[in-house]
Amino acid sequence: MAHPSPRSQATLPQADRELLHPLDIPGPARLDRLVRLAARLARAPIVLLALADAQGHWFSSCPELPVADLGRALGLCAHIPQQEQPLLIPDLSREPRCAASPLLNGPLALRFYAGWPIRGAGGGRAGTLCVFDRRPRRLRAADLAILDDLARFAEEELQLVQARAVLARAPGATTAGVVAELQAFLDNASDLIVSVTPELRFQYVNRAWRETLGYSAEALGQRTLLDLVAPSEVERVETYVRAIERGLVSGRIETTLLAEHGLPVELEGHMHVWRTADQQVVLRGIFRDITRRRAAEAALQRAKDELEARVTERTADLSMANARLREEIAERQRVEAALEAERAQLARRVAERTADLSAANAALERASRMKDEFLASMSHELRTPLNAILVGAETLHEQVFGPLNGPQQGLVDTVIDSGRHLLALINDILDLSKVEAGQLELQLDTVDLAQLCEASLRMVRQLAHARQLRVIAAIDSDVELIVADPRRLKQILVNLLSNAVKFTPDGGSVGLEVQGDRVAGLIHMTVWDTGVGIAATDQARLFRPFVQLDSSLARKHQGTGLGLALVARLTELHGGGVSLESEPGRGSRFTISLPWRQALPAACPAGCEPAAGVGAAGPIAPDGALAPLLLLVDDHRVNINLVADYLLSRGYRVAVAYSGAQAVAAAQELQPALILMDIQMPGMDGLEAMRRIRATPALATTPIIALTALAMIGDRERCLAAGADDYLSKPVVLRELLARIAHYTGAPAPRLPSA
């Protein structure tokens, strides 16, 4: 037992505050035993009995707790309101009033609380019987009844202590004065207090007894306790009271008394035997009116009985429903069996269909692989001889081996134009195949749109002038640098401009308009002409691959029908779209609308063309200085001879190798300034040759340019991964080849010394 700091007792009645003063000494041993008994019966780790003291508190705990923890527990007990029923909190962590209590998170870590108010003789709350646990829980009804009895025992013990206090404070008082003070003390109690003789005649009843039952003291003097007991309870109550006298049972008792007006009053309480100073035996009891509680319990029982009746009725209904349900289930099982058979048959059909589809998909995959292999093979087989044709024609065009007369020059120009036209057709087929297979990826870069448009117009202007066509350009000055794939964007414009020139009669007009729409965030590029126009019924078919609207026009103007299909696919890859306005005989307007992704200025945006003549001329090599040695590797002797002759005519020294193995040996022996490597060769191919050359320390940094007819997706990456510094697809444009050689050797092409 301990004593926390004093605290105000303003909530107690004056009579209780005066009577509690003697508790400021160690409490009765009976209360300590009561606390230990409550802990055992409730199977609770902590039980606390706290009583208000004029100087602070008196308390008893099991087990004995530190003062700090007792103070916190008393603070929690203060939450019990002024009520007769106990306060039960199954989980303190869910109780808002206790959220801030250190008992939840401190060393005790309490979770459960139950508290019973203890009232003094004056009727006010004088203390609390508290039960704690470290886990959330709910008390059983039996546990609640036991703890309620113990709370009443504590209450009676407190009231006895208070009665003794009255006597102790008046040692010199007269008997009449003491009796009067005790009379006032007991009359202030809220419980019904009674004292009877062994014959159960009334000796004393307090004011609460008289007011609850309506009998005056005089009326009770003519009656016994059994006279007030309901007739049906008389025998039981008498037997129980005699058992209490002999100490055979506990003093707890419940009974029904009849009030003066005839209505029953339900009471519960305790009776105990008391022996007076002159050894006379009396029975004293403290009772509480539980009429309302019993009425509530009766109402609850009626509701329970009614509910059970309804449940019974519903159970019968459910039995009938279950019988019907069993019939329905049996019928459903029959239907499900039929459905299962149908599903099994359907599954077999699906499996067969799936097998057919798998076989068809496998065939499609094989066909797709065969198509890719065919395109790769045809690309190589077509580009290799075409490379020889164009290299030879360009060599003649540049008059490397002597001047040409007019007819010869015209014939060479025809060969070059035809070769380039054939190359464009091959490229269109390959590009469309890549797009349709999802293998073509855009190489986005900063594009100077005005320069790119001018470069595209240059490619068709000569043909347009030859047919007296006016070429008109209108470029929005606000549209400067954008983000796009310069090569593919130029391919789109050249395709549209070539078609405009192709299908416009002599003397007509073609044009290119570029307009920026900042509000919509779009760039509109329109290619228009005054040509033959397109009927509305034909416009829907215009962008399909291999579709030509008029066979007579196709025969007149040539073409595969791939150009516009490729334009549409490349525009979609940029996130844009193509629209068409056209009337037969009045011309057409093709508009490409692309997202306007602006870019910061760059030193040399994509779309710029190299200055004319780069790599075409240079100073004569000083006396004694050798021109760069180039190693040319190719298994196609016509190609290797034509390219070698051209490079020799430009002043380079040239060594040749016809296989990968020869290339490795020649490179190690000659230490060339640059290697031009073909890829597809018998035996050791160009990729393996480059790997072996790179494995030679002296050749680890020698520039290698891959020259190959491979033009499928991933070919460039494979060449660079094998060791190439650059990549050119055949047919090779000789001026571009010279520019690359000059770039990697660090000097323009040397010129042959004049004879």
Number of C-alpha atoms within 10 A of each C-alpha: 16 15 18 15 9 12 12 11 17 8 11 19 17 12 17 25 20 15 23 23 16 19 22 15 12 13 16 13 10 11 19 18 13 17 26 17 16 25 21 13 11 20 13 15 14 24 28 27 25 22 26 26 26 20 19 17 23 22 25 27 21 21 13 13 16 10 14 9 15 22 16 13 20 20 13 18 22 10 12 18 12 11 10 12 12 19 17 17 19 19 18 21 18 11 12 9 11 17 13 11 17 16 21 17 13 10 9 14 13 23 21 22 24 22 26 24 27 24 27 33 27 24 19 21 22 25 27 26 28 27 25 24 21 18 14 15 14 15 13 9 8 10 15 15 12 14 23 18 17 19 25 22 21 24 24 19 16 23 22 14 20 25 17 14 17 19 17 11 12 13 10 10 11 10 12 9 12 17 14 12 16 17 15 16 22 24 21 20 21 21 24 24 23 21 22 19 16 15 11 17 19 20 16 17 22 21 20 21 24 19 12 15 20 15 16 14 16 8 10 18 13 10 13 16 19 17 15 19 20 19 13 9 13 18 12 11 19 15 10 18 22 13 14 20 19 10 12 11 12 13 19 19 17 14 17 22 22 17 18 15 9 12 12 17 20 19 18 17 21 20 20 17 19 14 10 9 7 6 8 10 15 20 22 18 21 24 23 19 20 16 15 11 11 14 12 12 12 12 12 12 12 12 12 12 12 12 12 12 12 12 13 12 12 13 13 12 11 14 12 12 13 14 11 12 14 12 12 12 14 12 12 13 13 12 12 14 12 12 12 13 12 12 14 12 12 12 13 12 12 13 12 12 12 13 12 12 12 12 12 12 12 12 12 12 12 12 12 13 12 12 13 17 13 12 19 18 15 16 21 20 13 17 23 21 17 21 24 22 19 25 22 22 22 20 20 19 20 13 12 13 12 8 12 14 7 9 9 13 17 13 13 20 16 13 17 19 14 13 18 15 13 15 19 13 16 16 14 19 18 20 22 21 18 16 15 12 11 10 14 17 12 15 11 15 17 21 26 23 25 19 17 21 21 16 18 23 22 13 13 19 19 12 14 25 14 9 16 14 21 16 18 14 14 13 17 15 10 11 18 17 22 22 20 24 21 23 16 20 22 19 18 21 22 22 18 24 26 19 21 27 27 19 18 22 16 16 12 17 20 25 19 24 16 22 17 21 14 11 6 9 13 17 22 21 22 23 24 25 28 22 24 17 19 19 14 13 8 11 13 10 13 18 19 15 16 15 16 18 15 10 11 10 13 13 9 11 11 11 15 13 18 21 26 20 19 25 23 18 20 24 19 15 17 18 11 18 18 19 11 17 15 20 14 12 13 12 21 24 22 20 21 24 24 21 19 20 13 15 16 10 13 11 5 11 20 21 23 16 11 9 7 8 10 17 21 17 14 15 12 15 15 8 6 6 8 12 19 20 18 24 23 24 27 24 18 15 14 16 20 19 16 19 22 20 17 22 20 16 16 19 21 20 18 19 17 20 20 17 23 28 16 15 27 22 14 18 22 15 9 12 15 20 21 23 26 24 27 28 25 19 16 11 10 16 17 28 22 17 23 26 16 19 23 19 12 13 10 12 19 14 14 20 18 25 23 25 26 26 27 24 19 20 15 11 16 18 11 12 23 17 13 16 24 25 15 16 19 20 19 25 23 20 14 18 15 15 18 20 18 19 24 19 14 17 16 11 15 19 26 23 18 16 9 5 3
